[in-house]
Amino acid sequence: MTKKIIAFQGEMGAYSHIACEVLFPGSSIKTCPTFEETFKSAYENENINIVIPIENSLAGRVADIHYLLPKYKLQIYAEHFQKVEHNLLVKEGADLKDIKYIRSHAQAIDQCQKIIQKNNFKTIISADTAGSAKELSRGKDKSIGAIASTLSAKIYKLKVLMKNIEDESNNVTRFLIMGKNINQPIYEKNKSYITSCIFRLKSIPAALYKCLGGFATNQVNLTKLESFSVKNTFDQTNFYLDLEGHIEDIKVQKALEELGFHTQSLNILGVYEASLSRKK
């Protein structure tokens, strides 16, 4: 049996890497420079599964993912909620008084404004948090620090000067785990499921109102509904939807059937067990 490879976007030590280690400890890891290449790797090789961030509790949805989901049509078979803990990493021998610049991803910098402003740090925007730690490890300048994970500190042999420097402690990223040719789970009434789909409405008055009516009449709860424009146009919109339930549940079937009456296209992205984190 061929061993599964787990791929993610970013450098080793990224929060996506941490999610991979939690979900698939000891697995072979593949890093990809872009989200597009991450999706493409699993599309071209069914032995590759991918761990993709789709939304953050503070920053909102992750750019580009909604466009890549319908393009590659990989199956979502699990979700994972990962707590994000930012740390100030420095080179060995450096101390707080030495640090004048902070390097990290734009979102990480935004989420650590209190310590940045308190110490009058100048900021340097990097492509990602782990990449900023990697860049720091390659240089010799002790006046630069990086905001990244403790895993990054371990990988790149940096010192953790301060832990948990984020402004908000409830910083959580939701990840989707996807692959090609994945079978959906068998429906069991005692388990909770999430069904995810993307649809495009017909261009008729009240189409969105009508298509959502099926969920109300069949008592199917929606946990997420987001619109995003079709690329290269302003007059068409796609919707990403998460609902509570399994498509073999008769209530979900009826709701999706009614949705289908009012849509130009409807793609089921996956059916999977709801994370226990949803109940906390």
Backbone as CSV, one residue per row, in Angstrom:
resi,resn,N_x,N_y,N_z,CA_x,CA_y,CA_z,C_x,C_y,C_z
1,MET,0.849,-1.211,0.000,0.000,0.000,0.000,0.877,1.252,0.000
2,THR,0.580,2.176,-0.909,1.381,3.388,-1.019,1.091,4.314,0.157
3,LYS,2.165,4.840,0.750,2.018,5.716,1.903,1.498,7.079,1.481
4,LYS,0.574,7.594,2.265,0.014,8.914,1.989,1.041,10.004,2.231
5,ILE,0.996,11.021,1.400,1.819,12.215,1.559,0.875,13.365,1.898
6,ILE,1.246,14.169,2.858,0.422,15.306,3.272,1.094,16.590,2.804
7,ALA,0.368,17.379,2.032,0.918,18.616,1.475,0.213,19.832,2.064
8,PHE,0.967,20.922,2.165,0.401,22.196,2.615,1.147,23.335,1.946
9,GLN,0.548,24.518,1.997,1.192,25.708,1.436,2.042,26.374,2.510
10,GLY,3.284,26.701,2.154,4.148,27.409,3.096,5.436,26.667,3.371
11,GLU,6.180,27.196,4.321,7.454,26.605,4.731,7.243,25.678,5.925
12,MET,8.222,24.818,6.155,8.199,23.980,7.343,8.154,24.878,8.581
13,GLY,7.281,24.538,9.510,7.110,25.362,10.703,5.896,26.263,10.651
14,ALA,5.218,26.287,9.497,4.006,27.097,9.361,2.892,26.510,10.230
15,TYR,1.862,27.296,10.480,0.728,26.791,11.265,0.030,25.643,10.524
16,SER,0.087,25.673,9.192,-0.441,24.548,8.421,0.376,23.288,8.693
17,HIS,1.677,23.449,8.864,2.546,22.320,9.198,2.171,21.748,10.564
18,ILE,1.895,22.618,11.520,1.472,22.164,12.850,0.179,21.352,12.741
19,ALA,-0.767,21.846,11.940,-2.021,21.117,11.737,-1.758,19.737,11.138
20,CYS,-0.833,19.662,10.193,-0.478,18.364,9.590,0.083,17.402,10.630
21,GLU,0.933,17.916,11.520,1.541,17.068,12.549,0.502,16.577,13.551
22,VAL,-0.494,17.420,13.836,-1.570,17.015,14.752,-2.442,15.943,14.108
23,LEU,-2.760,16.144,12.838,-3.679,15.251,12.134,-3.019,13.967,11.653
24,PHE,-1.789,14.077,11.181,-1.094,12.940,10.577,0.332,12.823,11.127
25,PRO,0.480,12.531,12.413,1.823,12.460,13.003,2.702,11.421,12.315
26,GLY,3.916,11.832,11.988,4.869,10.913,11.379,4.721,10.721,9.889
27,SER,3.767,11.410,9.256,3.555,11.245,7.812,4.610,12.002,7.013
28,SER,4.746,11.622,5.743,5.627,12.353,4.838,4.993,13.697,4.518
29,ILE,5.784,14.747,4.585,5.285,16.104,4.402,5.824,16.692,3.102
30,LYS,4.943,17.357,2.368,5.343,18.053,1.142,4.962,19.520,1.271
31,THR,5.905,20.417,1.107,5.624,21.853,1.143,5.412,22.368,-0.275
32,CYS,4.506,23.337,-0.415,4.200,23.928,-1.717,4.274,25.447,-1.601
33,PRO,4.814,26.116,-2.598,4.957,27.576,-2.505,3.653,28.344,-2.606
34,THR,2.630,27.780,-3.275,1.356,28.485,-3.431,0.193,27.531,-3.142
35,PHE,-0.980,28.110,-2.893,-2.180,27.294,-2.707,-2.526,26.553,-4.000
36,GLU,-2.334,27.225,-5.130,-2.622,26.603,-6.428,-1.805,25.319,-6.607
37,GLU,-0.528,25.382,-6.306,0.320,24.197,-6.453,-0.035,23.115,-5.442
38,THR,-0.519,23.521,-4.272,-0.955,22.549,-3.263,-2.146,21.758,-3.781
39,PHE,-3.151,22.449,-4.302,-4.319,21.781,-4.873,-3.917,20.912,-6.064
40,LYS,-3.054,21.447,-6.913,-2.646,20.729,-8.123,-1.926,19.428,-7.785
41,SER,-1.132,19.441,-6.718,-0.386,18.238,-6.337,-1.323,17.087,-5.988
42,ALA,-2.429,17.401,-5.286,-3.403,16.359,-4.919,-4.266,15.969,-6.114
43,TYR,-4.546,16.912,-7.001,-5.334,16.619,-8.195,-4.595,15.647,-9.109
44,GLU,-3.269,15.783,-9.174,-2.459,14.950,-10.065,-2.005,13.647,-9.425
45,ASN,-2.113,13.540,-8.104,-1.628,12.346,-7.401,-2.581,12.017,-6.258
46,GLU,-3.351,10.941,-6.401,-4.348,10.607,-5.384,-3.723,10.115,-4.079
47,ASN,-2.412,9.903,-4.056,-1.727,9.527,-2.818,-1.336,10.744,-1.988
48,ILE,-1.642,11.938,-2.503,-1.373,13.177,-1.769,-2.686,13.730,-1.231
49,ASN,-2.734,13.969,0.057,-3.841,14.699,0.685,-3.331,16.074,1.079
50,ILE,-4.213,17.052,1.132,-3.788,18.413,1.439,-4.538,18.966,2.644
51,VAL,-3.846,19.796,3.399,-4.409,20.468,4.570,-4.399,21.964,4.251
52,ILE,-5.596,22.537,4.127,-5.746,23.896,3.602,-6.505,24.780,4.595
53,PRO,-5.956,25.945,4.959,-6.718,26.879,5.811,-7.801,27.553,4.989
54,ILE,-9.014,27.586,5.520,-10.092,28.236,4.774,-10.575,29.503,5.464
55,GLU,-10.413,29.573,6.802,-10.845,30.783,7.489,-10.161,30.891,8.850
56,ASN,-10.034,32.130,9.307,-9.450,32.417,10.603,-10.448,33.210,11.425
57,SER,-10.514,32.921,12.722,-11.514,33.560,13.583,-11.333,35.075,13.680
58,LEU,-10.132,35.574,13.410,-9.882,37.016,13.468,-9.797,37.662,12.093
59,ALA,-9.134,36.979,11.154,-8.860,37.577,9.844,-9.907,37.247,8.795
60,GLY,-10.817,36.302,9.088,-11.831,35.934,8.100,-11.325,34.888,7.125
61,ARG,-11.955,34.846,5.945,-11.630,33.782,5.000,-10.266,33.994,4.362
62,VAL,-9.665,32.881,3.965,-8.345,32.910,3.335,-8.528,33.161,1.836
63,ALA,-7.834,34.141,1.327,-7.969,34.527,-0.079,-7.618,33.370,-1.013
64,ASP,-8.310,33.301,-2.142,-8.074,32.357,-3.247,-8.663,30.972,-3.040
65,ILE,-8.862,30.530,-1.792,-9.307,29.158,-1.569,-10.673,28.905,-2.217
66,HIS,-11.591,29.858,-2.108,-12.934,29.680,-2.664,-12.901,29.499,-4.184
67,TYR,-11.889,30.063,-4.835,-11.784,29.909,-6.287,-11.148,28.567,-6.663
68,LEU,-10.287,28.059,-5.804,-9.594,26.800,-6.094,-10.461,25.577,-5.803
69,LEU,-11.400,25.691,-4.876,-12.268,24.559,-4.531,-13.060,24.046,-5.738
70,PRO,-13.786,24.904,-6.463,-14.521,24.397,-7.635,-13.616,24.078,-8.830
71,LYS,-12.458,24.701,-8.893,-11.556,24.472,-10.020,-10.996,23.056,-10.009
72,TYR,-10.577,22.586,-8.830,-9.939,21.266,-8.756,-10.884,20.163,-8.272
73,LYS,-11.994,20.551,-7.633,-13.022,19.585,-7.222,-12.461,18.410,-6.404
74,LEU,-11.539,18.725,-5.501,-11.087,17.710,-4.556,-12.173,17.489,-3.510
75,GLN,-12.188,16.309,-2.894,-13.212,16.018,-1.893,-12.724,16.394,-0.497
76,ILE,-13.544,17.150,0.209,-13.254,17.444,1.618,-13.699,16.233,2.428
77,TYR,-12.811,15.710,3.281,-13.220,14.551,4.086,-13.016,14.757,5.587
78,ALA,-12.542,15.933,5.978,-12.405,16.238,7.406,-12.157,17.729,7.574
79,GLU,-12.374,18.203,8.805,-12.038,19.581,9.154,-11.253,19.571,10.459
80,HIS,-10.498,20.644,10.672,-9.672,20.724,11.881,-9.576,22.180,12.306
81,PHE,-9.749,22.432,13.597,-9.620,23.783,14.140,-8.309,23.865,14.923
82,GLN,-7.392,24.715,14.453,-6.063,24.823,15.040,-5.884,26.170,15.735
83,LYS,-5.530,26.134,16.995,-5.253,27.368,17.732,-3.950,27.971,17.226
84,VAL,-3.956,29.272,16.997,-2.778,29.976,16.508,-2.142,30.733,17.671
85,GLU,-0.888,30.422,17.940,-0.145,31.069,19.026,1.124,31.686,18.448
86,HIS,1.160,33.011,18.444,2.304,33.734,17.894,3.403,33.908,18.955
87,ASN,4.633,33.849,18.500,5.782,33.977,19.399,6.828,34.880,18.773
88,LEU,7.573,35.574,19.613,8.662,36.415,19.138,9.944,35.592,19.124
89,LEU,10.459,35.352,17.921,11.676,34.560,17.756,12.847,35.476,17.402
90,VAL,13.993,35.177,17.974,15.205,35.959,17.709,16.376,35.010,17.521
91,LYS,17.485,35.558,17.070,18.692,34.751,16.929,19.300,34.494,18.310
92,GLU,20.001,33.388,18.431,20.664,33.074,19.696,21.596,34.218,20.083
93,GLY,21.545,34.624,21.319,22.388,35.718,21.796,21.712,37.072,21.755
94,ALA,20.589,37.171,21.038,19.871,38.442,20.955,18.933,38.588,22.147
95,ASP,18.659,39.816,22.550,17.739,40.104,23.652,16.742,41.163,23.190
96,LEU,15.765,41.444,24.027,14.702,42.377,23.644,15.264,43.749,23.293
97,LYS,16.279,44.184,24.017,16.857,45.515,23.774,17.547,45.603,22.409
98,ASP,17.876,44.447,21.820,18.549,44.440,20.518,17.572,44.554,19.347
99,ILE,16.303,44.215,19.585,15.347,44.101,18.487,14.777,45.456,18.092
100,LYS,14.920,45.767,16.801,14.379,47.004,16.240,13.362,46.734,15.129
101,TYR,13.458,45.560,14.517,12.578,45.214,13.403,11.898,43.873,13.672
102,ILE,10.659,43.766,13.199,9.907,42.512,13.312,9.469,42.093,11.917
103,ARG,9.797,40.841,11.579,9.453,40.306,10.261,8.365,39.229,10.415
104,SER,7.319,39.287,9.573,6.309,38.223,9.581,5.282,38.466,8.487
105,HIS,4.327,37.538,8.389,3.192,37.690,7.491,2.353,38.881,7.963
106,ALA,1.685,39.541,7.030,0.915,40.752,7.351,-0.139,40.490,8.415
107,GLN,-0.814,39.331,8.340,-1.858,39.040,9.326,-1.274,38.846,10.719
108,ALA,-0.125,38.174,10.808,0.518,37.959,12.104,0.937,39.291,12.717
109,ILE,1.432,40.187,11.896,1.818,41.514,12.381,0.591,42.269,12.876
110,ASP,-0.502,42.184,12.129,-1.745,42.839,12.550,-2.261,42.279,13.874
111,GLN,-2.035,40.997,14.103,-2.559,40.330,15.294,-1.655,40.483,16.517
112,CYS,-0.521,41.159,16.359,0.419,41.354,17.467,0.781,42.830,17.634
113,GLN,-0.198,43.701,17.414,0.068,45.130,17.427,0.450,45.684,18.800
114,LYS,-0.061,45.100,19.867,0.226,45.638,21.200,1.708,45.606,21.519
115,ILE,2.340,44.458,21.283,3.767,44.343,21.601,4.612,45.126,20.605
116,ILE,4.157,45.216,19.361,4.892,45.983,18.349,4.887,47.466,18.707
117,GLN,3.719,47.980,19.085,3.624,49.392,19.426,4.310,49.701,20.751
118,LYS,4.200,48.802,21.701,4.830,49.013,23.005,6.345,49.160,22.881
119,ASN,6.951,48.403,21.959,8.408,48.409,21.807,8.884,49.215,20.603
120,ASN,7.928,49.880,19.924,8.266,50.717,18.760,9.031,49.942,17.683
121,PHE,8.629,48.682,17.475,9.267,47.879,16.434,8.837,48.380,15.061
122,LYS,9.774,48.396,14.116,9.439,48.616,12.711,9.140,47.244,12.108
123,THR,8.181,47.186,11.188,7.736,45.897,10.672,8.216,45.639,9.240
124,ILE,8.478,44.369,8.962,8.881,43.912,7.631,7.904,42.815,7.217
125,ILE,7.180,43.032,6.135,6.178,42.072,5.688,6.855,40.932,4.917
126,SER,6.523,39.706,5.295,7.030,38.515,4.616,5.863,37.714,4.051
127,ALA,6.177,36.728,3.222,5.138,35.911,2.578,4.393,35.054,3.587
128,ASP,5.088,34.568,4.601,4.430,33.758,5.632,5.254,33.785,6.913
129,THR,4.665,33.286,7.989,5.324,33.339,9.301,6.566,32.450,9.349
130,ALA,6.433,31.207,8.890,7.573,30.293,8.931,8.685,30.764,8.003
131,GLY,8.286,31.356,6.869,9.290,31.898,5.946,10.085,33.026,6.573
132,SER,9.415,33.818,7.416,10.124,34.908,8.090,11.146,34.349,9.083
133,ALA,10.794,33.249,9.747,11.733,32.602,10.670,12.912,32.015,9.903
134,LYS,12.623,31.439,8.754,13.684,30.861,7.917,14.660,31.941,7.453
135,GLU,14.109,33.084,7.015,14.948,34.198,6.579,15.802,34.716,7.735
136,LEU,15.209,34.803,8.911,15.944,35.274,10.087,17.115,34.354,10.405
137,SER,16.900,33.061,10.283,17.959,32.092,10.614,19.141,32.180,9.652
138,ARG,18.879,32.625,8.433,19.938,32.699,7.416,20.807,33.947,7.563
139,GLY,20.270,34.969,8.207,21.009,36.216,8.341,21.815,36.292,9.625
140,LYS,22.521,37.385,9.786,23.354,37.589,10.972,22.911,38.783,11.812
141,ASP,21.905,39.505,11.336,21.451,40.723,12.000,20.623,40.371,13.237
142,LYS,21.133,40.718,14.419,20.437,40.425,15.676,19.402,41.483,16.038
143,SER,19.262,42.510,15.183,18.265,43.547,15.461,16.896,43.183,14.879
144,ILE,16.823,42.042,14.193,15.571,41.605,13.573,15.003,40.408,14.333
145,GLY,13.710,40.474,14.611,12.999,39.341,15.196,11.931,38.859,14.228
146,ALA,11.331,37.723,14.513,10.284,37.179,13.656,9.102,36.732,14.510
147,ILE,7.911,36.879,13.979,6.712,36.355,14.625,6.367,35.042,13.933
148,ALA,6.418,33.957,14.682,6.164,32.637,14.095,5.861,31.646,15.213
149,SER,5.749,30.382,14.835,5.410,29.318,15.780,6.645,28.819,16.529
150,THR,6.409,28.111,17.622,7.524,27.484,18.347,8.128,26.365,17.509
151,LEU,7.323,25.739,16.630,7.866,24.722,15.723,8.885,25.339,14.782
152,SER,8.625,26.561,14.320,9.589,27.284,13.477,10.892,27.527,14.224
153,ALA,10.781,27.890,15.501,11.976,28.125,16.312,12.814,26.851,16.404
154,LYS,12.150,25.734,16.578,12.851,24.452,16.682,13.520,24.072,15.361
155,ILE,12.797,24.233,14.255,13.316,23.845,12.943,14.496,24.715,12.533
156,TYR,14.389,26.032,12.762,15.402,26.975,12.276,16.384,27.413,13.362
157,LYS,16.336,26.717,14.505,17.307,26.956,15.590,17.335,28.422,16.032
158,LEU,16.148,28.920,16.337,16.011,30.279,16.841,15.574,30.238,18.302
159,LYS,15.750,31.340,18.991,15.355,31.439,20.394,13.967,32.036,20.505
160,VAL,13.125,31.424,21.350,11.802,31.980,21.630,11.975,33.018,22.735
161,LEU,11.931,34.291,22.342,12.142,35.358,23.316,10.879,35.616,24.134
162,MET,9.715,35.573,23.479,8.437,35.785,24.170,7.383,34.879,23.535
163,LYS,6.584,34.229,24.376,5.524,33.355,23.897,4.163,34.042,23.935
164,ASN,3.280,33.575,23.057,1.877,34.032,23.037,1.756,35.558,23.055
165,ILE,2.297,36.176,22.036,2.304,37.643,21.972,1.109,38.199,21.196
166,GLU,0.181,37.317,20.783,-0.976,37.772,20.023,-1.890,38.643,20.895
167,ASP,-2.551,39.607,20.273,-3.448,40.510,20.984,-4.682,39.780,21.519
168,GLU,-5.201,38.851,20.735,-6.410,38.112,21.102,-6.066,36.646,21.297
169,SER,-6.527,36.064,22.400,-6.184,34.673,22.694,-7.046,33.673,21.925
170,ASN,-8.208,34.112,21.435,-9.108,33.198,20.718,-8.841,33.208,19.215
171,ASN,-7.585,33.029,18.852,-7.175,33.040,17.449,-7.126,31.598,16.940
172,VAL,-8.083,31.237,16.107,-8.209,29.854,15.635,-8.371,29.840,14.115
173,THR,-7.681,28.921,13.466,-7.812,28.741,12.025,-8.507,27.414,11.737
174,ARG,-9.494,27.466,10.862,-10.175,26.242,10.435,-9.504,25.719,9.173
175,PHE,-9.154,24.438,9.190,-8.515,23.779,8.052,-9.451,22.746,7.443
176,LEU,-9.360,22.575,6.134,-10.049,21.509,5.426,-9.012,20.487,4.974
177,ILE,-9.346,19.201,5.123,-8.461,18.132,4.675,-9.101,17.528,3.438
178,MET,-8.356,17.490,2.332,-8.912,17.108,1.045,-8.030,16.116,0.304
179,GLY,-8.659,15.403,-0.606,-7.946,14.473,-1.455,-8.781,14.129,-2.675
180,LYS,-8.236,13.275,-3.525,-8.920,12.862,-4.747,-9.480,11.451,-4.560
181,ASN,-10.648,11.209,-5.124,-11.291,9.890,-5.060,-11.516,9.433,-3.617
182,ILE,-12.061,10.340,-2.813,-12.351,10.039,-1.407,-13.812,9.597,-1.275
183,ASN,-14.046,8.524,-0.551,-15.416,8.078,-0.308,-16.025,8.839,0.867
184,GLN,-17.273,9.229,0.729,-17.938,9.922,1.829,-18.259,8.933,2.948
185,PRO,-18.328,9.415,4.192,-18.604,8.513,5.314,-20.026,7.958,5.270
186,ILE,-20.195,6.727,5.753,-21.525,6.134,5.862,-22.322,6.893,6.915
187,TYR,-23.569,7.172,6.602,-24.418,7.957,7.494,-24.781,7.166,8.748
188,GLU,-24.485,7.753,9.904,-24.877,7.180,11.195,-25.635,8.263,11.964
189,LYS,-26.840,7.955,12.397,-27.717,8.951,13.004,-27.156,9.571,14.279
190,ASN,-26.280,8.845,14.990,-25.744,9.362,16.255,-24.518,10.245,16.068
191,LYS,-24.138,10.518,14.836,-22.967,11.357,14.569,-23.390,12.668,13.906
192,SER,-22.544,13.690,14.099,-22.791,15.005,13.495,-21.921,15.169,12.252
193,TYR,-22.517,15.714,11.201,-21.795,15.861,9.934,-21.905,17.299,9.418
194,ILE,-20.959,17.623,8.544,-20.996,18.873,7.788,-20.972,18.515,6.311
195,THR,-21.835,19.147,5.547,-21.800,19.028,4.085,-21.442,20.389,3.524
196,SER,-20.457,20.417,2.637,-19.998,21.676,2.038,-20.281,21.666,0.546
197,CYS,-20.691,22.800,0.021,-20.950,22.891,-1.414,-20.707,24.308,-1.910
198,ILE,-20.585,24.421,-3.221,-20.497,25.727,-3.886,-21.560,25.747,-4.969
199,PHE,-22.332,26.830,-5.039,-23.369,26.908,-6.060,-23.400,28.297,-6.690
200,ARG,-23.949,28.328,-7.897,-24.156,29.588,-8.608,-25.636,29.709,-8.923
201,LEU,-26.215,30.830,-8.550,-27.654,31.026,-8.742,-28.007,31.334,-10.194
202,LYS,-29.213,30.979,-10.558,-29.764,31.461,-11.816,-30.011,32.960,-11.681
203,SER,-29.863,33.671,-12.771,-30.023,35.128,-12.738,-31.498,35.501,-12.864
204,ILE,-32.228,35.257,-11.772,-33.658,35.583,-11.734,-33.961,36.255,-10.396
205,PRO,-34.996,37.081,-10.328,-35.324,37.773,-9.075,-35.605,36.792,-7.936
206,ALA,-35.119,37.119,-6.755,-35.376,36.370,-5.520,-34.820,34.947,-5.548
207,ALA,-33.822,34.679,-6.402,-33.263,33.322,-6.502,-32.640,32.868,-5.184
208,LEU,-31.884,33.762,-4.528,-31.241,33.393,-3.270,-32.292,33.132,-2.193
209,TYR,-33.286,33.982,-2.125,-34.368,33.808,-1.146,-35.062,32.465,-1.348
210,LYS,-35.340,32.126,-2.592,-36.053,30.882,-2.895,-35.194,29.647,-2.580
211,CYS,-33.913,29.711,-2.912,-33.082,28.526,-2.711,-32.813,28.268,-1.234
212,LEU,-32.805,29.320,-0.423,-32.587,29.137,1.013,-33.844,28.683,1.741
213,GLY,-34.989,28.842,1.096,-36.242,28.441,1.725,-36.296,26.955,2.036
214,GLY,-35.653,26.142,1.208,-35.649,24.708,1.429,-34.964,24.294,2.713
215,PHE,-33.965,25.058,3.108,-33.272,24.751,4.360,-34.162,25.092,5.554
216,ALA,-34.916,26.157,5.432,-35.813,26.553,6.518,-36.957,25.560,6.681
217,THR,-37.605,25.212,5.573,-38.766,24.314,5.664,-38.381,22.901,6.100
218,ASN,-37.128,22.495,5.805,-36.676,21.153,6.197,-35.847,21.162,7.480
219,GLN,-35.760,22.344,8.105,-35.056,22.490,9.389,-33.604,22.017,9.317
220,VAL,-32.923,22.480,8.281,-31.488,22.198,8.108,-30.719,23.471,8.446
221,ASN,-29.809,23.374,9.399,-29.068,24.550,9.859,-27.863,24.837,8.974
222,LEU,-27.711,26.094,8.567,-26.540,26.534,7.814,-25.529,27.131,8.786
223,THR,-24.295,26.657,8.731,-23.253,27.197,9.603,-22.406,28.248,8.894
224,LYS,-22.467,28.262,7.570,-21.707,29.279,6.828,-22.339,29.476,5.452
225,LEU,-22.449,30.737,5.042,-22.880,31.092,3.699,-22.110,32.333,3.286
226,GLU,-21.263,32.193,2.277,-20.429,33.306,1.815,-20.559,33.456,0.313
227,SER,-20.611,34.693,-0.137,-20.623,34.957,-1.576,-19.241,35.395,-2.030
228,PHE,-18.915,35.057,-3.261,-17.671,35.555,-3.860,-17.888,35.651,-5.360
229,SER,-17.359,36.702,-5.955,-17.623,36.972,-7.365,-16.947,35.949,-8.261
230,VAL,-17.589,35.666,-9.380,-16.966,34.838,-10.409,-15.854,35.662,-11.026
231,LYS,-14.698,35.043,-11.246,-13.548,35.806,-11.740,-13.850,36.468,-13.087
232,ASN,-13.347,37.681,-13.225,-13.454,38.480,-14.451,-14.865,38.985,-14.748
233,THR,-15.714,38.994,-13.729,-17.051,39.536,-13.939,-17.585,40.118,-12.640
234,PHE,-18.482,41.098,-12.778,-19.142,41.685,-11.616,-20.621,41.330,-11.557
235,ASP,-21.114,40.606,-12.557,-22.560,40.352,-12.602,-22.922,38.909,-12.275
236,GLN,-21.948,38.078,-11.854,-22.246,36.722,-11.424,-21.563,36.448,-10.088
237,THR,-22.241,35.681,-9.263,-21.738,35.405,-7.917,-21.872,33.926,-7.587
238,ASN,-20.822,33.375,-6.978,-20.870,32.023,-6.432,-21.105,32.108,-4.925
239,PHE,-21.606,31.052,-4.347,-21.819,30.977,-2.904,-21.159,29.708,-2.362
240,TYR,-20.430,29.873,-1.259,-19.887,28.727,-0.519,-20.807,28.492,0.671
241,LEU,-21.197,27.236,0.889,-22.167,26.930,1.936,-21.732,25.704,2.738
242,ASP,-21.800,25.815,4.070,-21.643,24.672,4.982,-22.978,24.465,5.681
243,LEU,-23.439,23.218,5.725,-24.673,22.923,6.453,-24.452,21.762,7.408
244,GLU,-25.252,21.728,8.443,-25.185,20.638,9.404,-26.021,19.473,8.885
245,GLY,-25.359,18.329,8.644,-26.094,17.165,8.184,-25.355,16.406,7.101
246,HIS,-25.842,15.217,6.817,-25.280,14.285,5.838,-26.233,14.211,4.652
247,ILE,-25.709,14.101,3.445,-26.576,14.117,2.263,-27.467,12.871,2.166
248,GLU,-27.219,11.865,2.995,-28.129,10.715,3.024,-29.294,10.933,3.995
249,ASP,-29.233,12.017,4.747,-30.345,12.402,5.608,-31.444,12.967,4.718
250,ILE,-32.664,12.468,4.849,-33.757,12.869,3.970,-34.021,14.366,4.025
251,LYS,-33.847,14.994,5.192,-34.065,16.440,5.311,-33.043,17.215,4.473
252,VAL,-31.804,16.767,4.511,-30.748,17.421,3.731,-30.990,17.196,2.241
253,GLN,-31.396,15.997,1.881,-31.682,15.701,0.477,-32.764,16.625,-0.085
254,LYS,-33.826,16.810,0.664,-34.928,17.668,0.211,-34.480,19.127,0.096
255,ALA,-33.676,19.579,1.076,-33.179,20.966,1.046,-32.267,21.197,-0.151
256,LEU,-31.384,20.237,-0.436,-30.467,20.371,-1.565,-31.205,20.239,-2.894
257,GLU,-32.248,19.436,-2.906,-33.061,19.306,-4.121,-33.716,20.643,-4.458
258,GLU,-34.247,21.309,-3.451,-34.855,22.624,-3.683,-33.801,23.647,-4.076
259,LEU,-32.635,23.563,-3.460,-31.522,24.445,-3.843,-31.210,24.272,-5.324
260,GLY,-31.192,23.012,-5.769,-30.860,22.721,-7.160,-31.816,23.324,-8.163
261,PHE,-33.107,23.500,-7.775,-34.092,24.093,-8.680,-33.724,25.522,-9.076
262,HIS,-33.021,26.214,-8.182,-32.776,27.643,-8.386,-31.310,27.963,-8.686
263,THR,-30.518,26.939,-8.987,-29.100,27.169,-9.237,-28.714,26.846,-10.670
264,GLN,-27.727,27.555,-11.137,-27.147,27.293,-12.457,-26.159,26.134,-12.372
265,SER,-25.477,26.027,-11.213,-24.558,24.912,-10.965,-24.503,24.654,-9.467
266,LEU,-24.275,23.393,-9.094,-24.188,23.010,-7.686,-23.157,21.901,-7.559
267,ASN,-22.085,22.167,-6.808,-21.018,21.190,-6.600,-20.926,20.835,-5.118
268,ILE,-21.120,19.558,-4.791,-20.925,19.087,-3.428,-19.425,18.863,-3.232
269,LEU,-18.839,19.599,-2.317,-17.397,19.540,-2.094,-16.996,18.425,-1.135
270,GLY,-17.916,18.043,-0.246,-17.575,16.990,0.693,-18.604,16.822,1.784
271,VAL,-18.635,15.619,2.337,-19.441,15.290,3.505,-18.482,14.690,4.521
272,TYR,-18.477,15.217,5.755,-17.473,14.784,6.726,-18.004,15.001,8.143
273,GLU,-17.396,14.297,9.074,-17.820,14.436,10.470,-17.457,15.822,10.982
274,ALA,-18.370,16.414,11.712,-18.126,17.725,12.312,-17.053,17.596,13.391
275,SER,-16.136,18.551,13.410,-15.090,18.553,14.434,-15.699,18.729,15.820
276,LEU,-15.106,18.056,16.785,-15.568,18.197,18.185,-15.372,19.626,18.680
277,SER,-14.481,20.387,18.031,-14.251,21.781,18.420,-15.495,22.642,18.236
278,ARG,-16.400,22.231,17.379,-17.633,22.984,17.163,-18.523,22.979,18.402
279,LYS,-18.357,21.980,19.272,-19.201,21.856,20.452,-18.658,22.596,21.673
280,LYS,-17.436,23.166,21.525,-16.816,23.849,22.679,-17.391,25.244,22.831
